[in-house]
């Protein structure tokens, strides 16, 4: 179980106090539904997490502007939120979970992989 303490994009009158930790377990697979693994998960979006994670962990090889793609397939590009959602299953299969294969040099934390799973499994597609 992972415990995070941060504010979500929720109207102020219904947001928990800042010191309240959000506790939830990541869905075990990309096929889990909101009822199965997203109850209690924080709101994670492209703006709150995805853009920074993709820039830092993926776009070195998976951007159309990458000077060297290091063998990344031509069609596997994550320049926009739409690109990421179009390939969400591929991203989750390779970069989330306990033993990710992407990025190839590693470097992502368990917390980041959990947030990635929450984003691409629990959020509204396209956000």
MMTF fields as JSON, N, C-alpha, C and O atoms, coordinates in Angstrom:
{
  "mmtfVersion": "1.0.0",
  "mmtfProducer": "UNKNOWN",
  "numBonds": 507,
  "numAtoms": 508,
  "numGroups": 127,
  "numChains": 1,
  "numModels": 1,
  "chainsPerModel": [1],
  "groupsPerChain": [127],
  "chainIdList": ["A"],
  "bondAtomList": [4, 2, 8, 6, 12, 10, 16, 14, 20, 18, 24, 22, 28, 26, 32, 30, 36, 34, 40, 38, 44, 42, 48, 46, 52, 50, 56, 54, 60, 58, 64, 62, 68, 66, 72, 70, 76, 74, 80, 78, 84, 82, 88, 86, 92, 90, 96, 94, 100, 98, 104, 102, 108, 106, 112, 110, 116, 114, 120, 118, 124, 122, 128, 126, 132, 130, 136, 134, 140, 138, 144, 142, 148, 146, 152, 150, 156, 154, 160, 158, 164, 162, 168, 166, 172, 170, 176, 174, 180, 178, 184, 182, 188, 186, 192, 190, 196, 194, 200, 198, 204, 202, 208, 206, 212, 210, 216, 214, 220, 218, 224, 222, 228, 226, 232, 230, 236, 234, 240, 238, 244, 242, 248, 246, 252, 250, 256, 254, 260, 258, 264, 262, 268, 266, 272, 270, 276, 274, 280, 278, 284, 282, 288, 286, 292, 290, 296, 294, 300, 298, 304, 302, 308, 306, 312, 310, 316, 314, 320, 318, 324, 322, 328, 326, 332, 330, 336, 334, 340, 338, 344, 342, 348, 346, 352, 350, 356, 354, 360, 358, 364, 362, 368, 366, 372, 370, 376, 374, 380, 378, 384, 382, 388, 386, 392, 390, 396, 394, 400, 398, 404, 402, 408, 406, 412, 410, 416, 414, 420, 418, 424, 422, 428, 426, 432, 430, 436, 434, 440, 438, 444, 442, 448, 446, 452, 450, 456, 454, 460, 458, 464, 462, 468, 466, 472, 470, 476, 474, 480, 478, 484, 482, 488, 486, 492, 490, 496, 494, 500, 498, 504, 502],
  "bondOrderList": [1, 1, 1, 1, 1, 1, 1, 1, 1, 1, 1, 1, 1, 1, 1, 1, 1, 1, 1, 1, 1, 1, 1, 1, 1, 1, 1, 1, 1, 1, 1, 1, 1, 1, 1, 1, 1, 1, 1, 1, 1, 1, 1, 1, 1, 1, 1, 1, 1, 1, 1, 1, 1, 1, 1, 1, 1, 1, 1, 1, 1, 1, 1, 1, 1, 1, 1, 1, 1, 1, 1, 1, 1, 1, 1, 1, 1, 1, 1, 1, 1, 1, 1, 1, 1, 1, 1, 1, 1, 1, 1, 1, 1, 1, 1, 1, 1, 1, 1, 1, 1, 1, 1, 1, 1, 1, 1, 1, 1, 1, 1, 1, 1, 1, 1, 1, 1, 1, 1, 1, 1, 1, 1, 1, 1, 1],
  "groupList": [{"groupName": "UNK", "atomNameList": ["N", "CA", "C", "O"], "elementList": ["N", "C", "C", "O"], "formalChargeList": [0, 0, 0, 0], "bondAtomList": [1, 0, 2, 1, 3, 2], "bondOrderList": [1, 1, 2], "singleLetterCode": "X", "chemCompType": "L-PEPTIDE LINKING"}],
  "groupTypeList": [0, 0, 0, 0, 0, 0, 0, 0, 0, 0, 0, 0, 0, 0, 0, 0, 0, 0, 0, 0, 0, 0, 0, 0, 0, 0, 0, 0, 0, 0, 0, 0, 0, 0, 0, 0, 0, 0, 0, 0, 0, 0, 0, 0, 0, 0, 0, 0, 0, 0, 0, 0, 0, 0, 0, 0, 0, 0, 0, 0, 0, 0, 0, 0, 0, 0, 0, 0, 0, 0, 0, 0, 0, 0, 0, 0, 0, 0, 0, 0, 0, 0, 0, 0, 0, 0, 0, 0, 0, 0, 0, 0, 0, 0, 0, 0, 0, 0, 0, 0, 0, 0, 0, 0, 0, 0, 0, 0, 0, 0, 0, 0, 0, 0, 0, 0, 0, 0, 0, 0, 0, 0, 0, 0, 0, 0, 0],
  "groupIdList": [1, 2, 3, 4, 5, 6, 7, 8, 9, 10, 11, 12, 13, 14, 15, 16, 17, 18, 19, 20, 21, 22, 23, 24, 25, 26, 27, 28, 29, 30, 31, 32, 33, 34, 35, 36, 37, 38, 39, 40, 41, 42, 43, 44, 45, 46, 47, 48, 49, 50, 51, 52, 53, 54, 55, 56, 57, 58, 59, 60, 61, 62, 63, 64, 65, 66, 67, 68, 69, 70, 71, 72, 73, 74, 75, 76, 77, 78, 79, 80, 81, 82, 83, 84, 85, 86, 87, 88, 89, 90, 91, 92, 93, 94, 95, 96, 97, 98, 99, 100, 101, 102, 103, 104, 105, 106, 107, 108, 109, 110, 111, 112, 113, 114, 115, 116, 117, 118, 119, 120, 121, 122, 123, 124, 125, 126, 127],
  "secStructList": [7, 3, 3, 3, 7, 7, 7, 7, 1, 7, 7, 4, 4, 4, 1, 7, 7, 6, 6, 7, 7, 3, 3, 3, 7, 7, 7, 1, 1, 6, 6, 7, 7, 0, 0, 0, 0, 0, 6, 6, 7, 7, 7, 7, 7, 0, 0, 0, 0, 0, 2, 2, 2, 2, 2, 2, 2, 6, 6, 6, 6, 1, 1, 6, 6, 7, 1, 7, 7, 6, 6, 7, 7, 6, 6, 7, 7, 7, 1, 1, 2, 2, 2, 2, 2, 2, 6, 2, 2, 2, 2, 2, 2, 2, 2, 1, 1, 1, 1, 7, 7, 7, 1, 6, 6, 7, 7, 7, 7, 2, 2, 2, 2, 2, 2, 2, 2, 2, 2, 2, 2, 2, 1, 7, 6, 6, 7],
  "xCoordList": [0.847, 0.0, 0.901, 1.931, 0.519, 1.269, 0.411, -0.788, 0.989, 0.266, 0.842, 2.05, -0.014, 0.395, -0.353, -1.499, 0.277, -0.394, -0.225, 0.833, -1.253, -1.233, -2.649, -3.578, -2.802, -4.133, -4.512, -3.664, -5.76, -6.29, -7.024, -7.272, -7.363, -8.118, -9.595, -10.399, -9.933, -11.3, -11.719, -10.887, -12.97, -13.395, -13.007, -13.101, -12.578, -12.051, -12.985, -12.532, -14.278, -15.187, -15.295, -15.714, -14.93, -15.009, -13.644, -13.563, -12.557, -11.211, -10.845, -11.204, -10.115, -9.693, -8.598, -7.942, -8.387, -7.301, -5.972, -5.815, -5.024, -3.742, -3.016, -2.31, -3.159, -2.44, -3.107, -2.561, -4.254, -4.938, -4.284, -4.209, -3.823, -3.181, -4.235, -5.274, -3.963, -4.827, -4.217, -3.05, -4.989, -4.48, -5.286, -6.514, -4.577, -5.238, -4.206, -3.017, -4.651, -3.767, -4.003, -5.134, -2.932, -3.049, -3.791, -3.685, -4.54, -5.165, -4.074, -2.974, -4.352, -3.324, -3.044, -2.001, -3.949, -3.716, -4.496, -5.424, -4.103, -4.823, -6.294, -7.06, -6.714, -8.104, -8.984, -10.202, -8.368, -9.18, -10.099, -9.727, -11.278, -12.221, -12.163, -11.528, -12.825, -12.863, -13.398, -12.906, -14.39, -14.968, -13.958, -13.959, -13.105, -12.144, -10.925, -10.549, -10.303, -9.026, -8.876, -7.806, -9.881, -9.731, -10.449, -10.275, -11.245, -11.942, -10.907, -10.048, -10.997, -10.06, -8.769, -7.959, -8.564, -7.351, -7.444, -8.527, -6.326, -6.369, -6.603, -6.385, -7.048, -7.249, -5.876, -5.172, -5.5, -4.213, -4.506, -5.247, -3.93, -4.193, -2.887, -1.808, -3.002, -1.863, -1.224, -0.003, -2.043, -1.509, -0.887, 0.113, -1.45, -0.934, 0.223, 0.988, 0.367, 1.422, 1.941, 3.149, 1.038, 1.424, 2.435, 3.413, 2.231, 3.133, 4.565, 5.501, 4.742, 6.087, 6.722, 7.906, 5.935, 6.464, 6.88, 7.971, 6.023, 6.311, 7.537, 8.397, 7.625, 8.786, 10.071, 11.051, 10.067, 11.259, 11.635, 12.815, 10.65, 10.932, 10.796, 11.311, 10.107, 9.777, 10.244, 10.709, 10.119, 10.332, 11.78, 12.04, 12.721, 14.104, 14.225, 15.079, 13.376, 13.348, 12.019, 11.987, 10.933, 9.589, 8.971, 7.789, 9.768, 9.262, 9.649, 10.706, 8.805, 9.14, 10.369, 11.039, 10.675, 11.833, 13.091, 14.121, 13.028, 14.2, 15.322, 15.117, 16.506, 17.605, 18.068, 18.539, 17.945, 18.294, 17.211, 16.979, 16.542, 15.433, 15.893, 15.077, 17.146, 17.708, 16.877, 16.678, 16.4, 15.662, 14.174, 13.479, 13.669, 12.228, 11.47, 11.826, 10.442, 9.671, 9.109, 8.695, 9.099, 8.613, 7.223, 6.988, 6.312, 4.932, 4.697, 3.579, 5.726, 5.564, 6.094, 7.262, 5.173, 5.492, 4.527, 3.325, 5.072, 4.266, 4.415, 4.777, 4.14, 4.269, 3.098, 3.267, 1.934, 0.732, -0.041, 0.211, -0.982, -1.85, -2.625, -2.856, -3.023, -3.759, -2.898, -3.376, -1.621, -0.717, -0.637, -0.674, -0.528, -0.409, -1.664, -1.577, -2.828, -4.061, -4.288, -4.836, -3.871, -3.999, -3.168, -3.5, -2.098, -1.196, -1.122, -0.117, -2.178, -2.193, -1.901, -1.13, -2.498, -2.249, -0.776, -0.21, -0.157, 1.262, 2.125, 3.069, 1.798, 2.552, 2.449, 3.458, 1.233, 1.041, 1.762, 2.36, 1.71, 2.356, 3.872, 4.507, 4.452, 5.912, 6.488, 7.612, 5.732, 6.323, 5.725, 6.241, 4.659, 4.039, 4.31, 4.948, 3.835, 3.967, 5.273, 6.042, 5.501, 6.641, 7.95, 8.995, 7.911, 9.136, 9.014, 8.912, 9.022, 8.865, 10.087, 11.211, 9.843, 10.937, 11.257, 12.234, 10.452, 10.687, 10.637, 9.833, 11.489, 12.604, 13.653, 13.78, 14.407, 15.332, 16.394, 16.841, 16.803, 17.8, 17.162, 17.863, 15.849, 15.16, 15.048, 14.997, 15.01, 14.98, 13.625, 13.548, 12.545, 11.245, 11.04, 11.489, 10.362, 10.106, 8.798, 7.973, 8.622, 7.363, 6.205, 5.114, 6.446, 5.408, 5.003, 3.814, 5.999, 5.688, 4.932, 4.015, 5.302, 4.602, 3.167, 2.276, 2.928, 1.572, 0.761, -0.383, 1.343, 0.647, 0.362, -0.709, 1.311, 1.107, -0.083, -0.92, -0.155, -1.272, -2.592, -3.582, -2.61, -3.834, -4.249, -5.431, -3.285, -3.619, -4.254, -5.351, -3.572, -4.038, -5.104, -5.62, -5.432, -6.485, -7.723, -8.846, -7.526, -8.643, -9.157, -10.329, -8.304, -8.712, -9.624, -9.684, -10.317, -11.124, -10.174, -9.279, -10.339, -9.442, -9.334, -10.332, -8.11, -7.847, -7.454, -7.114, -7.496, -7.113, -5.753, -5.272],
  "yCoordList": [-1.157, 0.0, 1.231, 1.252, 2.231, 3.47, 4.587, 4.632, 5.485, 6.593, 7.887, 8.113, 8.731, 10.023, 11.111, 10.916, 12.235, 13.392, 14.572, 15.201, 14.879, 16.037, 16.409, 15.618, 17.633, 18.135, 17.749, 17.718, 17.462, 17.146, 18.371, 19.329, 18.324, 19.428, 19.247, 18.929, 19.45, 19.3, 20.666, 21.372, 21.062, 22.347, 22.434, 21.447, 23.594, 23.815, 23.354, 22.78, 23.591, 23.236, 21.732, 21.315, 20.894, 19.452, 18.794, 17.582, 19.564, 18.997, 18.686, 19.433, 17.559, 17.251, 18.223, 18.817, 18.395, 19.25, 18.75, 17.555, 19.654, 19.313, 18.217, 17.424, 18.138, 17.123, 15.752, 14.786, 15.637, 14.363, 13.562, 14.03, 12.391, 11.548, 10.814, 10.422, 10.632, 9.854, 8.463, 8.314, 7.454, 6.096, 5.266, 5.22, 4.612, 3.734, 2.818, 3.138, 1.69, 0.783, 0.939, 1.139, 0.847, 0.951, -0.259, -1.342, -0.104, -1.256, -2.253, -1.843, -3.532, -4.532, -4.716, -5.258, -4.279, -4.404, -3.33, -2.74, -3.07, -2.048, -2.36, -1.471, -3.614, -3.972, -3.775, -3.928, -3.429, -3.162, -1.984, -1.051, -2.027, -0.926, 0.013, -0.285, 1.145, 2.105, 1.456, 1.733, 0.606, -0.052, -0.999, -1.165, -1.615, -2.584, -1.934, -2.306, -0.973, -0.482, 1.01, 1.484, 1.766, 3.217, 3.91, 5.111, 3.177, 3.784, 4.301, 3.552, 5.567, 6.169, 6.664, 7.294, 6.391, 6.88, 8.384, 8.904, 9.092, 10.536, 10.834, 9.979, 12.05, 12.464, 12.746, 13.65, 11.971, 12.13, 12.408, 11.659, 13.475, 13.872, 14.168, 14.126, 14.468, 14.91, 16.139, 16.205, 17.102, 18.341, 18.152, 18.799, 17.289, 17.121, 16.138, 16.18, 15.251, 14.234, 13.795, 13.798, 13.421, 12.763, 13.519, 12.927, 14.818, 15.585, 15.553, 15.341, 15.76, 15.742, 14.374, 14.245, 13.337, 11.983, 11.598, 11.067, 11.862, 11.5, 12.264, 11.683, 13.547, 14.346, 13.768, 13.566, 13.508, 13.042, 11.599, 11.285, 10.733, 9.298, 8.702, 7.612, 9.394, 8.762, 9.534, 8.938, 10.86, 11.631, 11.715, 12.201, 11.267, 11.2, 10.335, 10.583, 9.323, 8.43, 8.508, 8.332, 8.768, 8.689, 10.057, 10.276, 10.974, 12.286, 12.466, 12.0, 13.133, 13.368, 14.253, 14.232, 15.028, 15.922, 15.31, 15.98, 14.049, 13.411, 13.299, 12.738, 13.827, 13.781, 12.351, 12.064, 11.465, 10.053, 9.248, 9.421, 8.362, 7.595, 6.273, 5.564, 5.921, 4.725, 3.471, 2.642, 3.349, 2.159, 2.183, 1.206, 3.265, 3.344, 3.289, 3.998, 2.468, 2.364, 3.722, 4.519, 3.973, 5.246, 5.632, 6.801, 4.69, 4.991, 5.124, 5.417, 4.914, 5.0, 6.362, 6.523, 7.341, 8.733, 9.226, 8.971, 9.93, 10.447, 11.962, 12.481, 12.667, 14.125, 14.831, 15.939, 14.227, 14.884, 13.94, 12.736, 14.518, 13.703, 12.699, 11.569, 13.106, 12.2, 11.005, 9.871, 11.261, 10.15, 9.16, 7.946, 9.685, 8.82, 7.991, 6.793, 8.616, 7.868, 6.853, 5.778, 7.184, 6.227, 4.976, 3.896, 5.119, 3.993, 3.654, 3.122, 3.961, 3.755, 2.307, 2.063, 1.354, -0.052, -0.404, -1.131, 0.105, -0.15, 0.495, -0.121, 1.729, 2.423, 1.665, 1.432, 1.28, 0.554, -0.789, -1.178, -1.488, -2.802, -2.705, -3.604, -1.607, -1.495, -0.664, -0.914, 0.325, 1.28, 1.238, 1.899, 0.484, 0.417, -0.95, -1.804, -1.138, -2.437, -2.59, -1.64, -3.791, -4.084, -4.18, -3.767, -4.713, -4.915, -4.271, -4.977, -2.942, -2.281, -2.486, -2.635, -2.491, -2.604, -1.253, -1.131, -0.246, 1.108, 2.067, 1.887, 3.086, 3.274, 2.179, 1.62, 1.875, 0.747, 0.866, -0.15, 2.073, 2.248, 2.303, 2.478, 2.155, 2.226, 3.666, 4.589, 3.849, 5.193, 5.681, 6.697, 4.988, 5.411, 4.803, 3.692, 5.545, 5.064, 4.285, 4.382, 3.527, 2.807, 3.798, 3.541, 4.928, 5.951, 6.482, 6.633, 6.768, 7.253, 6.208, 6.551, 4.952, 3.896, 3.749, 3.449, 3.952, 3.914, 5.085, 4.906, 6.289, 7.455, 7.268, 7.641, 6.695, 6.414, 5.473, 5.689, 4.45, 3.499, 4.191, 4.003, 4.991, 5.711, 6.63, 6.702, 7.34, 8.266, 7.52, 7.869, 6.488, 5.838, 4.767, 4.193, 4.501, 3.528, 4.193, 3.779, 5.213, 5.783, 7.112, 7.44, 7.877, 9.204, 9.096, 8.061, 10.171, 10.254, 10.284, 11.128, 9.392, 9.392, 10.781, 11.474, 11.163, 12.465, 13.532, 14.649, 13.199, 14.176, 13.869, 14.592],
  "zCoordList": [0.0, 0.0, 0.0, 0.674, -0.74, -0.825, -0.272, -0.547, 0.497, 1.083, 0.534, 0.604, -0.008, -0.543, 0.2, 0.605, 0.378, 0.934, -0.005, -0.028, -0.778, -1.656, -2.004, -1.844, -2.486, -2.816, -4.23, -5.121, -4.432, -5.753, -6.28, -5.547, -7.545, -8.149, -7.829, -8.705, -6.586, -6.092, -5.566, -4.996, -5.734, -5.169, -3.703, -2.974, -3.275, -1.937, -0.836, 0.154, -0.987, 0.088, 0.316, 1.396, -0.672, -0.469, -0.386, -0.188, -0.532, -0.478, 0.968, 1.879, 1.18, 2.538, 2.962, 2.106, 4.262, 4.721, 4.152, 3.904, 3.945, 3.327, 4.081, 3.458, 5.39, 6.152, 6.078, 6.612, 5.442, 5.299, 4.182, 3.045, 4.488, 3.489, 2.686, 3.217, 1.405, 0.539, 0.469, 0.107, 0.808, 0.813, -0.174, -0.111, -1.087, -2.041, -2.645, -2.669, -3.129, -3.829, -5.313, -5.756, -6.079, -7.527, -8.053, -7.477, -9.132, -9.755, -10.137, -10.507, -10.057, -10.321, -11.805, -12.171, -12.655, -14.09, -14.822, -14.27, -16.108, -16.871, -17.084, -17.456, -16.854, -17.088, -15.852, -15.933, -14.69, -13.508, -13.784, -14.497, -13.229, -13.424, -12.241, -11.229, -12.368, -11.278, -10.011, -8.917, -10.146, -8.974, -8.333, -7.113, -9.131, -8.613, -7.967, -6.856, -8.64, -8.152, -8.055, -7.672, -8.379, -8.394, -7.247, -7.044, -6.503, -5.37, -4.384, -3.918, -4.076, -3.128, -3.748, -3.069, -5.032, -5.698, -5.89, -6.158, -5.758, -5.99, -7.465, -8.324, -7.75, -9.131, -9.727, -9.278, -10.738, -11.406, -12.874, -13.511, -13.415, -14.799, -15.522, -14.93, -16.804, -17.612, -16.957, -16.817, -16.56, -16.0, -14.624, -14.313, -13.8, -12.443, -12.353, -11.39, -13.338, -13.264, -14.631, -14.867, -15.526, -16.773, -17.608, -18.065, -17.822, -18.685, -18.164, -18.936, -16.873, -16.292, -16.339, -16.647, -16.031, -16.063, -17.478, -17.682, -18.449, -19.838, -20.337, -20.998, -20.03, -20.436, -19.848, -20.567, -18.574, -17.863, -18.196, -18.352, -18.303, -18.401, -19.79, -20.038, -20.719, -21.997, -23.231, -24.203, -23.188, -24.413, -24.863, -25.964, -24.07, -24.538, -25.78, -26.631, -25.889, -27.056, -27.813, -29.031, -27.101, -27.676, -27.971, -27.703, -28.522, -28.955, -30.415, -30.842, -31.172, -32.583, -32.707, -33.739, -31.68, -31.707, -31.095, -31.018, -30.656, -30.042, -31.074, -32.15, -30.754, -31.713, -31.991, -33.092, -31.028, -31.181, -30.487, -29.291, -31.231, -30.654, -30.055, -29.467, -30.179, -29.564, -29.832, -28.945, -31.057, -31.455, -31.15, -31.429, -30.589, -30.316, -31.639, -32.58, -31.727, -32.975, -33.399, -32.558, -34.688, -35.247, -34.746, -34.438, -34.66, -34.284, -32.788, -32.365, -31.984, -30.536, -30.093, -29.741, -30.126, -29.837, -28.758, -28.818, -27.78, -26.675, -26.572, -25.516, -27.655, -27.674, -27.001, -26.49, -26.987, -26.475, -25.556, -25.516, -24.827, -23.983, -24.832, -24.403, -26.028, -26.917, -27.324, -27.345, -27.648, -27.983, -26.82, -27.023, -25.613, -24.437, -24.22, -23.953, -24.331, -24.132, -25.25, -25.004, -26.486, -27.586, -27.331, -27.82, -26.574, -26.317, -24.826, -24.355, -24.098, -22.65, -22.265, -21.337, -22.957, -22.616, -22.79, -21.973, -23.845, -24.105, -23.016, -22.521, -22.65, -21.608, -20.291, -19.625, -19.912, -18.662, -18.671, -17.668, -19.78, -19.871, -19.731, -19.18, -20.232, -20.243, -19.1, -18.665, -18.607, -17.662, -16.26, -15.359, -16.056, -14.726, -14.114, -14.73, -12.939, -12.287, -11.525, -11.375, -11.055, -10.201, -10.98, -10.477, -12.188, -12.976, -14.351, -15.355, -14.413, -15.708, -16.612, -16.134, -17.909, -18.878, -19.507, -20.245, -19.226, -19.721, -18.546, -17.632, -18.562, -19.472, -19.277, -18.188, -20.348, -20.282, -19.191, -18.659, -18.851, -17.791, -16.407, -15.41, -16.337, -15.057, -14.592, -15.405, -13.308, -12.757, -12.294, -11.602, -12.653, -12.151, -10.768, -10.484, -9.93, -8.575, -8.532, -9.441, -7.487, -7.286, -7.18, -7.688, -6.521, -6.399, -7.77, -8.054, -8.631, -9.978, -10.788, -11.534, -10.652, -11.389, -10.897, -11.691, -9.611, -9.077, -9.614, -10.032, -9.607, -10.154, -11.643, -12.121, -12.372, -13.796, -13.979, -14.855, -13.169, -13.235, -12.908, -13.615, -11.841, -11.501, -12.639, -12.976, -13.237, -14.328, -15.49, -15.927, -15.999, -17.231, -17.004, -17.963, -15.753, -15.457, -14.865, -15.152, -14.046, -13.283, -13.815, -13.625, -14.474, -14.945, -16.166, -16.83, -16.438, -17.65, -18.842, -18.879, -19.815, -20.981, -21.608, -21.804, -21.914, -22.516, -21.52, -21.911, -20.212, -19.195, -18.623, -17.751]
}
